[in-house]
Amino acid sequence: MLQLLRKIAFPISLIYALVVHVRNFLFDTGVFSSKSYRIPTICVGNLSVGGTGKTPMTEYVLRILAERNTAVLSRGYKRKSDGFYLANAKSTVLELGDEPYQIHRKFPEVAVAVDADRCNGIEKLEKLVNPEMIVLDDAFQHRKVKPTFSILLTTYQNLYVDDWYLPTGSLRDAKKEAKRADLIIVTKCPLGLDDIERNAIEAKLTPEKHQKVLFAHLAYHDCVSDGSEEKIPLKELKGRQVALVTGIASPGPLVRYLDDLGVDFKHFEFGDHHNFNASEIDKFKGYELILTTEKDFVRLKGSVDRLYYLEIAHNFSKKDELILQRAIEDLF
């Protein structure tokens, strides 16, 4: 049914594509201006709507920058606060949004701010924090800021070159805008991706001379956590009554991973950034163990007992890891 609706919406996608191309043309020709900043900025983003692993990649970059005074600026999608908001010890997920709150919780030493106006957000951080680096989470399509360095993510299962514009496809920006990236990272690759397939994907993406293409796969933690010291090995979930609750764009890899482990679960699937209501929670709160993603955990915590999350991270080959690390360190 969804595929049929997407095909019916094809004329709308043509209009959307036209608007996107006109907007980018106006930035490219200087009718709309882009601003650079004194403090170096790293943009982590994509051309599509969700599901490429932007938050884990932002976290990966923050680990590289662990010895630096770093700030993160995000839009704070679906947050209840307005304008610029800088996280503090009392901040809630409602004030920050789920992904910025997740970053704030994991990296308390990092200044995390949200602002739909990225220019205003950067200027506020310059005055209030004066960081050595600002990481712009999900900002590739925000052309008003000209970042120092851009990381573009695309998934192995749905490369942007194979995608189409909303609402028929998932592209929110033009494919040709990939040329603005410094690094293109293909995420969610299968383990054991060989050089032949890597080269074939790179040829398909046709990177510019200044661009490098890296490959990452998702690595799942071997334990689930309740946010405290308590952890349960994944293998101990076998034979238990488990509810898997997801409110993310692409739960498929997680579902397949748990299936492969032999975990028996009932999947309750919701849309990306979903805010759970009481009637929805009633459907799964009676399970022996409720397993969710880290992003969903911060929204469900306090509303459900026996709640655990499974942490994920991007993993690279040693060669690609070194390329990414050196590219970021060279910005200083």
ABEGO torsion letter per residue (X at the ends): XAAAAAAAAAAAAAAAAAAAAAAAAAAAAGABBBBBBABBBBBBBBABBEGAGAAAAAAAAAAAAAABBBBBBBAGBGBABBEBBBBBAABBAAAAEAAAAAAAAABAABBBBBBABAAAAAAAAAAAAGBABBBBBGAAABAABBBABBBBBBBAABBAAABBBOAABABABBAAAAAABABBBBBGBBBGBBAAAAAAAAAAAGBBAABBBBBBBBBBBABBBAGBABBBBAAAABGBBBBBBBBBABAAAAAAAAAAAGBBBBBBBBBBGBBBBAAAAAAAAABABBBBBAAAAAAABGABBGBBBBBBBBBBBAAAAAAAAAAAAAAX
